[in-house]
Amino acid sequence: MLEQNPDTVKIAYKNFPLNMHRFSAAASLAAFAAQQQGKFWQYHDLIFENYQNLSLQKFTDFAKQLHLNMPQFQKDMNSNEAKQRVSRDFQEGRALKVIGTPTIFINGRRLRKRNITTIQKIINEELQAR
């Protein structure tokens, strides 16, 4: 979507750790820590590529794989700022009645169909409404 709409689309990623996923909260905190070093999307991709084999050790391994500053990564992952960000994102999701992931919104419109054609159609509609 970004390639087709480089000047008009911005992606805002929000955390919504689900209790049914044992490591989802820790993954959110680790991704926040990676973001502090400019590696959010790379870290995000590693989490989702390895979602069946996550562990606290894996989060450290991913950070090392991305050559992050490890003391800073650990500090950021355990920071109050990280915990507050994840909690704020989660509460925002609850207020929007998010019940699972992924949930996609475009300008506040929840997508029911999450295919590229539908997404682009809604982007076009939103751009025309400007």
HELIX and SHEET records of a PDB file:
HELIX    1   1 SER A   24  GLN A   35  1                                  12    
HELIX    2   2 PHE A   40  GLU A   49  1                                  10    
HELIX    3   3 TYR A   51  ASN A   53  5                                   3    
HELIX    4   4 LEU A   56  GLN A   65  1                                  10    
HELIX    5   5 MET A   70  MET A   77  1                                   8    
HELIX    6   6 ASN A   80  ALA A   95  1                                  16    
HELIX    7   7 ILE A  116  GLN A  128  1                                  13    
SHEET    1   A 2 PHE A 105  ILE A 106  0                                        
SHEET    2   A 2 ARG A 109  ARG A 110 -1                                        
END                                                                             
